[in-house]
Amino acid sequence: MKIAKYHTNTVVGYTPTASPASCEVDTVRWKLYESWKEAENEPNERYLQLSHLLRLVVTVAIGRGENGHLHEIRTLADLLADIPNVKGLIESLEHHEETWGYHIEKGSCPTKTCDISSVPPCRTACPAGINIPNFLAEIGNGNDTEAIRIIVRDNPLPLVCGLVCPAPCEDACVRGACDEKPVFIREMKAVAAEQTLITGPYPHRDMQPSSGKHVAILGSGPSALSAAGYLAVMGHQVSCFEKESEPGGMLRFGIPGYRLPIEVLRQEVDQIRNLGVEFRVNTNIEHVDELKRDHDAVFIAVGTPVSRVLTLPGVDNDFVHGAIEFLRAVRQDKKLKAGPRVIVIGAGEVALDAAITAKKIGVEQVDMFCLERREEMHIKPEELEEMEELGVTINNSWSPFRIEKEGRIVFQHCKNLYDEHHHFNPDLDPEKTCEREIDQVVMAIGQTTNLSFVSDKNNIKVERNLLAVHPESLETDSPGIFAGGDAQHGPRLVVDAVADGKRAAHAIDAYLHDKDFDPEWVRFRNHDTIERVSVPAGERTDSTRVEPHDREVKLRYGDTPVVKLEMPTHLEAVKETHRCLRCDLCVGCGLCEIACAEVGIRALKMEHSLPGRLAYTDFRHPAELCIGCGACVQVCPHDSIRLIDEAGVRRIEITGTVVSENRLVKCTRCGTEYATEAFIFHFEKKLPESLKDAPARQICPDCARKGFAEILNAEV
């Protein structure tokens, strides 16, 4: 398990080009969009023609095209052929007619590049597939328990992951791609869990009746806890076998306490235990056959709790430790001789944890040595700065050469880590060395696992000391025995292990019911969209990312009533949810912006975010310009924009934020409120001069048709 701490501010920038996968229609679409943005100052008629052309192209690209659209596109393109990107469109229609036709006939893209999805980028990036916009909205609406209900459908450890997850979801956040400040998603899980645990347990879906089946799980780390929780909810009896004195695996014995207090972990283990899961601690399983004999299925989730060590002279000295063993000893409160001089070897998050832990237990001098240059290290820049502030010295481009029993380590300089083909091939300079006096060396160069409980007769393949499984079901070659987490794919993130546990639970449930396993059961099953959060336009536009700080968090279980954690307050969490752009509602196609321009208003302005996606970030802009015509509502393919007529006012709402309000006008014949004053005024300006001085008649379309019919009847 990668025992890592991240504060994620990394975002994905955008340059207006086609999406990563290749589709001719997508390429043309974004080039045409560039030309359209550049043409804002062109003569009005020409700009409107280009707007209409772009809207047709986008409509086809996203699979909403109809028969006749390609003919209309060709006609308009011929009128604007002097624009280079329009000329490119004409050539594309000529040479790639099949691709354009496919989009219309099938309603989708042959490469899936253009297809729009209501699954937002943040959720796609989450290994567990949590419905992030929904749970954020529930927090924003003050429903923390409902937020947790949404989260635990995909991740039963919201408090743990809310503290230690590196938040890949934030790297994919559309808001972050626009303003470099992604929504602070990770800690929101922890805040909702904290609030829920004050009053009771996590709410799970209805427990299924007992199946009469018994599943054994080898291990009790995040993958095991996840599988155990879901299997229990499915109605199966579950027993976790753990060789240590307490469940939790690397969560308990690997992640430092300053990031994940034991009391917090125990809270979530209790949530799993309360579902009926049995934990058999201090139990060492010598052969997996022991479990298979007495159980209907087995899930192996033993993690990678063993440090890798370098093969160099002196590595067997008793003052040389593996980082995992060092961190475990600290977590177990073992008496450990450490310092006053400790050297940590490694360039990743485990090395970071080991170095900071050494400082926190009182080591006077901590040095980190690694092969990598600073920019090549697998630690975020802000974490490097935090480590240096604690007094850790970072020494880059050095490789350990030998460790002397007298307490000295010798390094050779690393000139280059990779060769010309960018393959790992350190180029060491034996003439340039460095020596340090030491008391302890901590090796943080990787992790492995112990698979001694597996033998050839088990029919379980082992490849590179990892368990080989079916990629979808996680079943080994031995029927009924499944494996997942780090023991199956090597060290990854806690949330990756949680996702494996969920997948394994569904696969085991299918196996126990003699059904085929459907991978679609695992990800993105929860598509229900909840009520939007009502956020004022100014706040949603201008609010800045909340930053966590140390505060006291109340605990419901255990002997410790309060712990200190780096988390936002509940009020800050609610405010942070207001920054979410609700990308599950707005898919960023840009049709609304184009339609608004076609009407001649340009009230809606979007900006590039992630490749192939636009986003609203300025919710103030429409207030003074919008005429309430509703064109944007008509073209939106995902109901992200709403038109609300109430109490004589028409409001346009984008994903929960009211962006404009216009007074409605009543029909002078029937009294129906049918249009806004701004809409009528806008189109009156377009009337011929001969009609502008005519008496204004405010008649709704229905009454106008009836009146015209009456005239025709009178003439007959």
C-alpha positions in Angstrom: 0.0 0.0 0.0 1.4 3.4 -0.8 1.2 5.2 2.5 1.2 8.7 1.1 0.0 12.2 1.9 -0.9 14.6 -0.8 -2.2 18.1 -0.9 -3.3 18.1 -4.5 -3.2 21.4 -6.4 -2.0 19.8 -9.6 -4.4 20.6 -12.4 -4.7 19.6 -16.1 -4.3 22.7 -18.3 -6.0 23.0 -21.7 -5.0 24.2 -25.1 -7.8 24.4 -27.7 -7.1 21.2 -29.6 -8.8 18.0 -30.2 -9.3 15.5 -27.4 -6.6 12.9 -26.8 -8.3 10.1 -28.9 -8.5 10.8 -32.6 -11.7 11.7 -34.3 -11.9 13.8 -37.4 -15.3 15.4 -36.4 -13.8 16.3 -33.0 -10.8 17.9 -34.5 -12.8 20.0 -36.9 -15.2 21.0 -34.2 -12.6 22.5 -31.9 -10.8 24.2 -34.8 -14.1 25.7 -35.9 -14.7 26.8 -32.3 -11.4 28.7 -32.3 -12.4 30.5 -35.5 -15.8 31.3 -34.0 -14.3 32.9 -30.9 -11.9 34.9 -33.0 -14.9 36.2 -35.2 -16.8 38.0 -32.4 -16.0 41.3 -34.0 -17.0 40.2 -37.6 -20.0 41.8 -39.3 -23.2 40.5 -37.5 -24.7 38.5 -40.4 -21.4 36.6 -41.0 -20.9 35.9 -37.3 -24.5 34.6 -37.1 -23.8 32.3 -40.0 -20.7 31.0 -38.4 -22.6 30.5 -35.1 -25.2 28.4 -36.8 -22.6 26.4 -38.6 -20.8 25.7 -35.4 -23.9 24.7 -33.6 -24.8 22.2 -36.3 -21.3 20.7 -36.2 -21.4 20.4 -32.4 -24.8 18.8 -32.6 -23.5 16.2 -35.0 -20.4 15.6 -33.0 -22.2 14.8 -29.7 -24.5 12.4 -31.4 -27.6 14.6 -31.7 -27.4 15.1 -35.5 -30.3 14.4 -37.8 -30.8 13.6 -41.5 -30.3 16.8 -43.5 -27.8 18.4 -41.1 -24.8 17.5 -43.3 -26.4 19.1 -46.3 -27.1 22.3 -44.2 -23.5 22.2 -42.9 -22.2 22.0 -46.5 -24.4 24.9 -47.6 -23.3 27.2 -44.8 -19.6 26.1 -45.1 -19.6 27.2 -48.8 -20.7 30.7 -47.8 -17.8 30.9 -45.3 -15.2 29.0 -47.3 -12.6 31.9 -47.0 -12.2 31.1 -43.3 -9.3 28.6 -43.1 -10.9 26.3 -40.5 -14.2 26.3 -42.5 -12.2 25.2 -45.5 -10.8 22.4 -43.4 -14.4 21.4 -42.6 -15.3 21.2 -46.2 -12.3 19.0 -46.9 -13.2 16.8 -43.9 -16.7 16.3 -45.2 -15.3 15.3 -48.6 -12.6 12.9 -47.3 -14.2 11.6 -44.1 -17.9 11.4 -45.1 -18.2 7.9 -43.4 -17.1 9.3 -40.1 -19.6 12.2 -40.2 -22.4 9.8 -41.3 -21.6 7.4 -38.5 -22.2 10.2 -35.9 -25.6 10.8 -37.4 -26.7 7.2 -38.1 -25.4 5.7 -34.8 -25.8 8.7 -32.6 -22.3 8.2 -31.3 -18.6 8.6 -32.2 -16.7 5.6 -33.6 -13.7 6.4 -31.4 -15.9 7.5 -28.4 -14.0 10.8 -28.4 -17.0 13.0 -29.1 -19.5 11.1 -26.9 -20.7 13.2 -24.0 -21.2 11.6 -20.6 -23.0 12.6 -17.5 -20.2 10.8 -15.5 -18.0 13.8 -14.5 -14.2 13.7 -14.8 -13.8 13.7 -11.0 -15.8 10.5 -10.7 -14.0 8.9 -13.6 -10.7 9.6 -12.0 -11.8 8.1 -8.6 -10.7 4.5 -8.5 -13.7 3.7 -6.4 -16.1 5.5 -8.7 -17.7 7.6 -6.0 -20.6 9.9 -7.1 -18.7 13.0 -6.1 -21.1 15.8 -7.3 -24.0 14.1 -5.6 -22.4 13.8 -2.2 -21.0 17.3 -2.4 -24.5 18.6 -3.2 -25.9 16.7 -0.1 -23.3 18.4 2.1 -24.1 21.7 0.5 -27.8 21.1 1.3 -26.9 20.2 4.9 -27.6 16.5 4.5 -24.3 14.9 5.8 -25.9 11.5 6.5 -27.2 11.3 2.9 -23.8 12.3 1.7 -22.3 9.4 3.5 -25.0 7.1 2.2 -23.9 8.0 -1.3 -20.2 7.6 -0.5 -20.4 4.2 1.2 -22.1 2.7 -1.9 -18.7 2.9 -3.5 -16.3 3.3 -0.5 -17.0 2.1 3.0 -14.0 4.0 4.5 -14.9 7.7 3.9 -13.2 9.0 7.1 -9.9 7.2 6.4 -9.9 8.1 2.7 -10.9 11.6 3.6 -7.6 11.9 5.4 -5.0 9.8 3.4 -6.3 9.7 -0.2 -4.1 11.5 -2.7 -7.3 12.8 -4.4 -6.9 11.9 -8.0 -10.4 13.3 -8.3 -9.0 16.7 -7.6 -6.5 16.4 -10.4 -9.4 15.8 -12.8 -11.6 18.6 -11.4 -12.9 20.9 -14.1 -12.9 23.9 -11.7 -9.2 23.3 -11.0 -8.5 23.2 -14.7 -10.0 26.6 -15.0 -8.7 28.5 -12.0 -5.9 26.1 -10.7 -7.9 25.6 -7.5 -9.8 22.3 -7.7 -12.7 21.7 -5.4 -11.4 20.3 -2.1 -13.1 16.9 -2.5 -11.0 14.7 -0.3 -11.6 16.3 3.1 -15.3 16.7 2.3 -15.7 12.9 2.8 -14.0 13.2 6.2 -16.2 16.1 7.4 -19.4 14.3 6.3 -18.2 11.1 8.1 -17.4 13.1 11.3 -20.8 14.7 11.3 -22.6 11.4 10.7 -20.7 9.5 13.4 -21.7 12.0 16.0 -25.3 10.7 15.9 -25.0 7.1 14.7 -23.5 4.6 12.3 -23.0 5.0 8.6 -26.2 4.4 6.6 -25.9 1.4 4.2 -28.5 0.2 1.8 -30.9 -2.4 3.2 -29.1 -5.5 4.4 -29.9 -8.6 2.4 -31.2 -11.7 4.1 -28.7 -14.3 5.1 -27.4 -16.4 2.1 -26.1 -19.2 4.3 -22.7 -18.7 2.7 -19.4 -18.0 4.6 -16.6 -16.1 3.1 -13.0 -16.0 4.5 -10.8 -13.0 3.9 -7.1 -13.2 4.5 -6.0 -9.8 5.7 -7.7 -6.8 7.2 -6.4 -3.8 5.3 -8.4 -1.5 3.1 -9.1 -4.1 0.3 -10.2 -6.6 2.9 -12.3 -4.1 4.9 -14.0 -3.0 1.7 -14.8 -6.5 0.5 -15.9 -7.6 4.0 -18.4 -4.6 4.3 -20.0 -5.2 1.0 -20.2 -9.0 1.4 -21.9 -8.5 4.8 -24.5 -6.1 3.3 -25.1 -8.7 0.6 -26.1 -11.2 3.3 -23.0 -13.4 3.5 -21.2 -14.3 6.7 -17.6 -12.9 6.7 -14.5 -13.7 8.7 -11.3 -11.7 8.4 -8.1 -13.5 9.4 -5.3 -11.1 10.6 -1.9 -12.2 11.9 -1.4 -8.9 13.7 -3.0 -7.9 17.0 -5.5 -5.5 15.5 -7.3 -5.2 12.2 -6.4 -2.5 9.7 -3.4 -3.8 7.8 -1.2 -1.0 6.5 -3.7 1.5 7.6 -3.0 0.5 11.2 0.7 -0.4 11.0 2.0 1.6 8.1 0.5 5.0 7.8 1.9 7.3 10.5 -0.3 8.3 13.3 0.1 12.1 12.6 -1.9 11.5 9.4 -4.2 8.7 10.5 -4.7 8.4 14.2 -5.4 4.9 15.5 -8.7 6.1 17.1 -10.0 7.3 13.7 -9.2 4.0 12.0 -10.9 2.1 14.8 -14.0 4.1 14.2 -14.3 2.8 10.7 -13.3 -0.7 11.5 -16.1 -0.6 14.0 -18.5 0.4 11.2 -17.5 -2.8 9.3 -17.7 -4.9 12.5 -21.2 -3.6 13.2 -22.3 -5.1 9.8 -21.6 -8.5 11.3 -18.0 -9.0 10.1 -15.9 -11.2 12.4 -12.2 -10.3 12.9 -9.9 -13.1 14.0 -6.7 -11.3 15.0 -3.4 -12.9 16.1 -4.2 -15.7 13.6 -1.5 -16.9 11.1 -2.8 -18.9 8.2 -0.1 -21.2 6.9 -1.9 -22.6 3.9 -4.8 -21.0 2.0 -6.4 -24.5 1.8 -7.2 -24.2 5.5 -9.6 -21.4 4.6 -11.0 -22.9 1.4 -11.9 -26.2 3.2 -14.1 -24.5 5.7 -15.5 -21.6 3.7 -17.5 -21.2 0.5 -15.1 -18.6 -1.0 -11.8 -16.9 -0.1 -10.5 -13.5 -0.8 -6.8 -12.9 -0.4 -5.9 -9.3 0.5 -2.6 -9.5 2.4 -1.1 -6.3 0.9 2.6 -5.7 0.5 3.8 -5.3 4.1 7.5 -6.1 3.5 10.2 -3.6 2.5 12.5 -4.3 -0.4 16.2 -3.9 0.3 19.1 -3.1 -1.9 21.8 -5.7 -2.5 25.0 -3.8 -1.4 27.7 -4.5 1.1 26.7 -3.9 4.7 22.9 -4.0 4.1 22.7 -6.8 6.7 24.0 -4.6 9.5 21.5 -4.5 12.4 21.2 -0.7 12.2 19.7 -1.0 8.6 15.9 -1.2 8.6 13.2 -1.3 6.0 10.9 1.7 6.0 7.7 -0.4 6.4 9.2 -2.2 9.4 10.4 1.1 10.8 7.0 2.6 10.5 5.3 -0.5 11.9 7.5 -0.4 15.0 6.6 3.2 15.6 2.9 2.5 15.2 3.2 -0.4 17.6 4.9 1.8 20.2 7.9 -0.5 20.3 11.0 0.8 22.0 13.1 1.8 19.0 16.7 3.1 19.1 16.6 5.9 16.6 19.2 8.6 16.0 20.7 10.9 16.6 21.7 10.5 12.9 19.3 8.7 10.5 19.5 8.5 6.8 16.5 7.6 4.7 17.1 6.2 1.2 14.3 6.7 -1.3 12.4 9.3 -3.3 8.8 8.4 -2.7 5.9 8.9 -0.3 7.1 6.1 2.0 10.5 7.7 2.3 8.7 11.0 3.1 6.6 9.3 5.8 9.7 7.6 7.3 11.7 10.9 7.3 8.9 12.9 8.9 8.2 10.1 11.4 11.9 10.0 12.4 11.8 13.8 13.1 8.5 13.5 15.0 10.0 10.8 17.4 12.9 13.1 18.2 15.7 12.2 15.8 18.1 15.1 15.7 19.5 14.8 12.2 17.5 13.2 9.3 19.0 13.1 5.8 17.2 11.8 2.7 19.4 10.5 -0.1 18.0 9.4 -3.5 19.1 8.7 -7.1 16.5 11.1 -8.5 17.0 14.8 -9.1 14.6 17.0 -7.1 12.2 17.4 -10.0 12.2 13.6 -10.6 11.2 12.7 -7.0 7.8 11.0 -6.5 6.9 13.6 -3.8 4.9 16.7 -4.4 6.8 20.0 -4.2 4.7 21.3 -1.3 5.5 18.1 0.7 9.2 18.5 0.0 9.0 22.0 1.4 7.1 20.7 4.5 9.7 18.1 5.1 12.5 20.6 4.8 10.7 23.0 7.2 10.8 20.1 9.8 14.6 20.0 9.4 15.0 17.1 6.9 17.9 17.6 4.5 17.3 16.3 0.9 20.4 15.0 -1.0 19.6 14.4 -4.7 21.5 12.3 -7.3 23.3 9.9 -4.9 23.3 6.1 -4.9 24.3 4.1 -1.8 27.5 2.1 -2.5 28.3 0.4 0.8 27.4 0.5 4.4 30.2 0.0 6.9 29.7 -1.7 10.3 31.5 1.1 12.0 28.5 3.4 11.2 29.4 5.0 7.9 27.6 4.9 4.5 29.3 5.7 1.2 27.4 7.1 -1.8 28.4 7.4 -5.5 27.1 10.4 -7.5 24.4 9.6 -10.1 25.0 11.6 -13.3 21.8 10.4 -15.0 18.9 8.2 -13.8 17.7 7.3 -17.3 19.4 6.5 -20.6 18.7 8.1 -24.0 15.6 5.8 -24.4 14.4 7.0 -21.0 14.9 3.5 -19.5 15.9 3.3 -15.9 19.7 2.9 -16.1 21.6 4.9 -13.5 24.9 6.3 -14.7 27.1 6.4 -11.6 30.4 8.2 -11.2 32.8 6.1 -9.0 35.2 9.1 -8.8 32.6 11.3 -7.1 31.6 10.0 -3.7 30.0 11.2 -0.5 30.3 9.7 3.1 28.1 10.2 6.1 28.4 9.0 9.7 25.2 7.3 10.7 23.3 5.6 13.6 20.5 4.1 11.5 19.7 3.6 7.8 16.0 3.3 6.6 15.5 1.8 3.2 12.4 3.1 1.4 12.9 1.8 -2.1 9.8 -0.4 -2.6 7.5 -3.0 -1.1 6.7 -6.6 -1.7 4.5 -9.3 -0.1 4.8 -12.7 1.6 3.0 -15.4 -0.3 4.3 -18.4 1.7 0.7 -19.6 2.3 0.3 -20.3 -1.4 1.8 -23.6 -2.8 1.8 -25.2 -6.3 -1.1 -27.5 -5.3 -3.4 -24.5 -4.8 -3.5 -23.9 -8.5 -2.9 -20.2 -7.9 -0.4 -18.6 -10.2 2.3 -16.3 -8.8 4.0 -13.9 -11.2 6.7 -11.5 -10.0 5.7 -12.4 -6.4 2.2 -11.1 -7.1 -1.0 -13.2 -7.3 -2.3 -13.6 -10.9 -6.1 -13.2 -11.3 -8.7 -12.6 -13.9 -8.6 -8.9 -14.6 -12.3 -8.4 -14.3 -13.5 -10.8 -11.6 -10.2 -11.0 -9.6 -10.6 -14.8 -9.4 -7.5 -16.9 -9.4 -7.2 -20.2 -11.3 -8.4 -21.9 -8.3 -12.3 -21.7 -8.3 -13.7 -19.8 -5.4 -10.4 -18.2 -4.4 -10.1 -14.5 -5.3 -7.3 -12.0 -4.7 -7.0 -8.2 -4.9 -5.3 -5.1 -3.5 -1.5 -4.7 -3.4 -0.9 -8.5 -3.2 -2.3 -8.7 -6.7 -1.0 -5.6 -8.5 1.7 -4.2 -6.3 1.8 -1.1 -4.1 -0.9 1.4 -5.1 -3.2 3.9 -3.3 -5.6 3.1 -0.4 -8.5 3.9 -2.7 -7.3 1.5 -5.3 -7.4 -1.3 -2.7 -10.9 -0.2 -1.6 -12.0 -0.4 -5.3 -10.5 -3.9 -5.6 -12.4 -4.9 -2.4 -15.7 -3.7 -3.9 -15.1 -5.5 -7.2 -14.1 -8.7 -5.4 -17.3 -8.5 -3.2 -19.5 -8.3 -6.3 -17.5 -11.1 -8.1 -17.7 -13.4 -5.0 -21.4 -12.7 -4.6 -21.9 -13.7 -8.2 -19.8 -16.8 -7.7 -21.8 -17.8 -4.6 -25.1 -17.4 -6.4 -23.8 -19.2 -9.5 -24.2 -16.1 -11.7 -22.0 -14.5 -14.3 -20.0 -11.6 -13.0 -20.9 -8.3 -14.8 -18.1 -5.7 -14.4 -20.7 -3.0 -15.0 -22.0 -3.7 -11.5 -18.9 -2.2 -10.0 -18.5 1.3 -11.4 -20.9 4.2 -12.0 -24.1 2.3 -11.0 -25.4 5.2 -8.9 -26.6 7.6 -11.5 -29.5 9.3 -9.6 -29.1 13.1 -9.6 -30.3 14.9 -6.5 -31.5 18.4 -6.0 -29.1 21.1 -6.9 -27.5 23.4 -4.4 -28.8 27.0 -4.7 -25.7 29.2 -4.8 -25.7 33.0 -5.6 -23.9 33.8 -8.8 -21.3 36.0 -7.1 -20.3 33.5 -4.5 -20.0 30.7 -7.0 -17.9 32.8 -9.3 -15.5 34.3 -6.7 -15.3 31.8 -3.8 -11.7 30.5 -3.2 -10.6 27.1 -2.2 -10.8 26.4 1.5 -7.6 25.3 3.2 -7.6 22.7 6.0 -6.3 23.5 9.5 -5.8 21.6 12.7 -8.9 21.3 14.8 -10.5 19.0 17.3 -12.7 16.2 16.0 -15.1 14.4 18.2 -15.1 10.6 18.1 -18.1 8.4 19.0 -16.3 5.1 19.7 -13.3 4.1 21.8 -11.7 5.6 24.8 -10.5 8.8 23.1 -13.3 11.4 22.8 -11.4 13.9 20.7 -8.4 13.9 18.3 -6.7 16.7 16.4 -6.9 16.4 12.6 -6.1 18.7 9.7 -9.6 19.3 8.4 -11.9 22.2 7.4 -14.9 22.9 9.7 -18.3 21.9 8.7 -19.2 25.5 7.8 -16.1 25.7 5.6 -17.0 22.4 4.0 -20.5 23.6 3.1 -19.0 26.7 1.6 -16.5 24.6 -0.4 -19.2 22.5 -2.0 -20.6 25.8 -3.5 -17.6 25.9 -5.8 -18.5 22.6 -7.6 -19.5 23.2 -11.2 -21.8 20.1 -11.3 -20.1 18.5 -14.3 -22.6 15.6 -13.9 -25.2 18.1 -15.1 -23.3 20.3 -17.5 -21.3 18.2 -19.9 -19.4 21.2 -21.4 -20.6 20.8 -25.0 -21.0 24.6 -25.5 -24.3 24.4 -27.4 -25.9 27.0 -25.0 -23.2 29.5 -25.6 -23.5 29.2 -29.4 -27.3 29.3 -29.3 -27.1 32.5 -27.3 -24.8 34.0 -29.8 -27.2 33.0 -32.6 -29.9 35.0 -31.0 -27.5 37.9 -31.0 -27.0 38.3 -27.3 -23.7 36.6 -26.2 -24.8 36.5 -22.6 -23.3 33.1 -21.9 -19.5 32.8 -21.9 -17.7 29.5 -21.4 -14.0 28.7 -21.2 -11.8 25.8 -22.0 -11.2 23.4 -19.1 -10.2 19.8 -19.7 -9.5 18.6 -23.3 -12.7 18.4 -25.2 -14.7 20.2 -22.5 -16.0 23.7 -21.8 -17.1 25.1 -18.5 -19.0 28.0 -16.9 -17.0 29.8 -14.2 -18.4 33.4 -14.5 -22.0 33.1 -13.3 -22.3 36.9 -13.1 -21.8 37.6 -16.8 -25.4 36.8 -18.0 -27.1 39.1 -15.4 -27.0 42.3 -17.5 -27.2 40.7 -21.0 -29.6 37.8 -20.8 -33.1 38.5 -22.3 -34.7 35.3 -21.0 -35.4 33.9 -24.5 -34.8 30.3 -23.4 -32.7 29.3 -26.5 -30.0 27.9 -24.2 -32.6 25.7 -22.4 -33.8 24.3 -25.7 -30.4 23.2 -26.9 -29.0 21.8 -23.7 -28.7 18.0 -24.0 -28.6 17.3 -20.2 -31.1 19.6 -18.5 -28.3 21.6 -16.8 -30.1 24.9 -17.6 -33.6 25.6 -16.4 -36.1 28.2 -17.2 -38.3 29.1 -14.2 -41.4 31.3 -14.5 -42.7 32.3 -11.1 -44.4 35.4 -9.6 -44.1 37.4 -12.8 -40.4 36.8 -13.2 -38.4 34.5 -15.5 -35.2 33.1 -14.0 -32.5 31.3 -15.9 -30.7 28.8 -13.7 -27.4 27.1 -14.6 -26.7 24.0 -12.5 -28.3 25.5 -9.4 -27.3 29.1 -9.8 -29.7 31.8 -11.0 -27.8 33.8 -13.6 -30.5 36.2 -14.7 -33.9 37.5 -13.8 -36.3 39.3 -16.2 -39.8 40.6 -15.7 -42.5 38.7 -17.7 -45.1 40.4 -19.9 -48.7 39.4 -20.0 -50.7 38.8 -23.1 -53.2 41.7 -23.5 -55.8 39.2 -24.8 -55.6 36.1 -22.5 -53.5 37.4 -19.6 -50.8 34.6 -20.0 -47.3 35.5 -19.1 -45.5 34.6 -22.3 -42.2 36.5 -22.7 -39.9 38.9 -21.0 -39.7 42.6 -21.5 -36.1 42.3 -22.6 -37.0 39.6 -25.2 -39.7 41.8 -26.7 -37.5 44.9 -26.7 -34.6 42.9 -28.3 -36.7 41.8 -31.3 -38.6 45.1 -31.6 -35.2 46.6 -32.4 -34.9 44.3 -35.4 -38.2 45.4 -36.9 -38.2 47.4 -40.2 -38.3 51.1 -39.8 -41.8 51.2 -41.2 -43.1 49.1 -38.3 -41.2 50.5 -35.4 -43.7 53.4 -34.9 -46.7 51.1 -35.0 -48.6 50.7 -31.7 -47.1 47.9 -29.6 -49.3 44.9 -29.2 -48.3 42.4 -26.5 -50.0 39.2 -27.7 -48.8 35.7 -27.0 -48.2 33.3 -29.9 -51.4 31.3 -29.2 -53.6 34.4 -29.3 -51.7 35.7 -32.4 -52.5 32.5 -34.2 -56.1 32.6 -33.2 -56.4 36.2 -34.3 -54.9 35.4 -37.7 -57.3 32.5 -38.1 -60.2 34.9 -37.2 -59.0 37.3 -40.0 -58.9 34.5 -42.5 -62.3 33.2 -41.5 -63.8 36.8 -41.8 -62.3 37.1 -45.3 -63.9 33.8 -46.4 
